[in-house]
Amino acid sequence: MIRKHRSRKFRGALLIAALIAGNAAAESLQQAWETALSVDRGLKAARENTAASAEQVQVAKSARLPNVALEAGYTALDKTPASKAEFFGQSLEMPLYQRDSTAYKAIATLPLYTGGRIERGIEAATAALEAARLGETGDEQNLKLRVAEAYVNVLRAGRMLHVAERHVQSLEAHARDVENLHGQGMVSKSDLLSAQVALADARQKSLQAANALDLARAAYNRLLGRPLEQAVSLDELLPPDGDSPLAGLTARALEKRSELAALGRQVEALRHQAAGVRGENLPQVALSGGYGYQENRYTVHEGQWMATLGAKWNVFDGGVVNHRAGAVERQAAALSEQREDLVSVVALQVRQSWLDVAETRKRLAVTQSAIAQAEENLRVVRDRYANGLSTHTEVLDAETLRATSEANHAAALYDAALAGLRLRRAVGEL
């Protein structure tokens, strides 16, 4: 007895250790998110676009700095340039330049006043960068929701396979009972055939459930950049707790949704861009200076230092600048309208997700009680059938109700978990 007791304790300890090891190896949703965020190519592309927008900010800021240019050249003429003059009836020619000469110069130009064109360009580029960063945030949340959906699909498919396998096991036990009763001559051949057909149907549904689980795991692995056939072990997800009021959730969504903020920054960038275009019609003042050298032995000074304060004012251009600015302002107005439309879309998304959370909570309570009722109904019907008080069809119907109640509860459980995640995404807090 002592040896048997120790053996049972040892087997129990092994079972507990195996369960702990299995749970330790299971992947959480947070871990799945971290993996997906590090490998997703679409998100990498969004980050590169953000980096490109950051470079555009530096381009706009660089316009305030001096522009330094170096020039050099070699000139060969077929004749020596000369001037002709008449002195006391005689014609004289004086060479002006060499036939062959080299020249170079270095010029630095600093813009002093551009009508706000440079400043507006910097502001437009900065707003565009902020919009790109907000867009990247939205892409991250969309990716996290896709991963969450794939995660839930794996859990759902696994639970549905478990339900299908239990259904097969129950029908196998029932088929054995019917076969025994038929051997004793207590039931007809049709009952045995019906039980066998029902068992075959349950087995093919179990095969379909196993196939669905394999596909769900492959889709999940693809999102995480893994081999499609890699083994998957996931932590369970619980339905969300708490019940926040719809008005508060909607207000938070309108404040936090990165898509709304990104459109606002894009509108701001276009308006700054339009103002910068209009600045082209204002005076442009620049200071330039440098050194120039022209090889010419006929001049006293071949090299010269120079400084120039120049101004340019485009007084009339046929309305080109105004029309260009107007086109950009129209684009800003179009984006502003899109943002206002997105406000109502976000509010609808929050409402739909909030209603889904409430609906799945009620389904959970209903389906939980239905499982116990279906189990008890199956036990009673089987007992009645064994005593000849009910028909074989009633047993099959009771088993179908039991399997359906388990499937409905599993669907409600994972629908509730997914509804909570979708609500967090709708609010912008995923």
Rosetta blueprint (number, residue, H / E / L):
1 M L
2 I H
3 R H
4 K H
5 H H
6 R H
7 S H
8 R H
9 K H
10 F H
11 R H
12 G H
13 A H
14 L H
15 L H
16 I H
17 A H
18 A H
19 L H
20 I H
21 A H
22 G H
23 N H
24 A H
25 A H
26 A L
27 E E
28 S L
29 L H
30 Q H
31 Q H
32 A H
33 W H
34 E H
35 T H
36 A H
37 L H
38 S H
39 V H
40 D L
41 R H
42 G H
43 L H
44 K H
45 A H
46 A H
47 R H
48 E H
49 N H
50 T H
51 A H
52 A H
53 S H
54 A H
55 E H
56 Q H
57 V H
58 Q H
59 V H
60 A H
61 K H
62 S H
63 A L
64 R L
65 L L
66 P L
67 N E
68 V E
69 A E
70 L E
71 E E
72 A E
73 G E
74 Y E
75 T E
76 A E
77 L L
78 D L
79 K L
80 T L
81 P L
82 A E
83 S E
84 K E
85 A E
86 E E
87 F E
88 F L
89 G L
90 Q E
91 S E
92 L E
93 E E
94 M E
95 P E
96 L L
97 Y L
98 Q L
99 R L
100 D E
101 S E
102 T E
103 A E
104 Y E
105 K E
106 A E
107 I E
108 A E
109 T E
110 L E
111 P E
112 L E
113 Y E
114 T L
115 G L
116 G L
117 R H
118 I H
119 E H
120 R H
121 G H
122 I H
123 E H
124 A H
125 A H
126 T H
127 A H
128 A H
129 L H
130 E H
131 A H
132 A H
133 R H
134 L H
135 G H
136 E H
137 T H
138 G H
139 D H
140 E H
141 Q H
142 N H
143 L H
144 K H
145 L H
146 R H
147 V H
148 A H
149 E H
150 A H
151 Y H
152 V H
153 N H
154 V H
155 L H
156 R H
157 A H
158 G H
159 R H
160 M H
161 L H
162 H H
163 V H
164 A H
165 E H
166 R H
167 H H
168 V H
169 Q H
170 S H
171 L H
172 E H
173 A H
174 H H
175 A H
176 R H
177 D H
178 V H
179 E H
180 N H
181 L H
182 H H
183 G H
184 Q L
185 G L
186 M L
187 V L
188 S L
189 K H
190 S H
191 D H
192 L H
193 L H
194 S H
195 A H
196 Q H
197 V H
198 A H
199 L H
200 A H
201 D H
202 A H
203 R H
204 Q H
205 K H
206 S H
207 L H
208 Q H
209 A H
210 A H
211 N H
212 A H
213 L H
214 D H
215 L H
216 A H
217 R H
218 A H
219 A H
220 Y H
221 N H
222 R H
223 L H
224 L L
225 G L
226 R L
227 P L
228 L L
229 E L
230 Q L
231 A L
232 V L
233 S L
234 L E
235 D L
236 E L
237 L L
238 L L
239 P L
240 P L
241 D L
242 G L
243 D L
244 S L
245 P L
246 L H
247 A H
248 G H
249 L H
250 T H
251 A H
252 R H
253 A H
254 L H
255 E H
256 K H
257 R L
258 S H
259 E H
260 L H
261 A H
262 A H
263 L H
264 G H
265 R H
266 Q H
267 V H
268 E H
269 A H
270 L H
271 R H
272 H H
273 Q H
274 A H
275 A H
276 G H
277 V H
278 R H
279 G H
280 E H
281 N H
282 L L
283 P L
284 Q E
285 V E
286 A E
287 L E
288 S E
289 G E
290 G E
291 Y E
292 G E
293 Y E
294 Q E
295 E L
296 N L
297 R L
298 Y L
299 T L
300 V L
301 H L
302 E L
303 G E
304 Q E
305 W E
306 M E
307 A E
308 T E
309 L E
310 G E
311 A E
312 K E
313 W L
314 N L
315 V L
316 F L
317 D L
318 G L
319 G L
320 V H
321 V H
322 N H
323 H H
324 R H
325 A H
326 G H
327 A H
328 V H
329 E H
330 R H
331 Q H
332 A H
333 A H
334 A H
335 L H
336 S H
337 E H
338 Q H
339 R H
340 E H
341 D H
342 L H
343 V H
344 S H
345 V H
346 V H
347 A H
348 L H
349 Q H
350 V H
351 R H
352 Q H
353 S H
354 W H
355 L H
356 D H
357 V H
358 A H
359 E H
360 T H
361 R H
362 K H
363 R H
364 L H
365 A H
366 V H
367 T H
368 Q H
369 S H
370 A H
371 I H
372 A H
373 Q H
374 A H
375 E H
376 E H
377 N H
378 L H
379 R H
380 V H
381 V H
382 R H
383 D H
384 R H
385 Y H
386 A H
387 N L
388 G L
389 L L
390 S L
391 T L
392 H H
393 T H
394 E H
395 V H
396 L H
397 D H
398 A H
399 E H
400 T H
401 L H
402 R H
403 A H
404 T H
405 S H
406 E H
407 A H
408 N H
409 H H
410 A H
411 A H
412 A H
413 L H
414 Y H
415 D H
416 A H
417 A H
418 L H
419 A H
420 G H
421 L H
422 R H
423 L H
424 R H
425 R H
426 A H
427 V H
428 G L
429 E L
430 L L
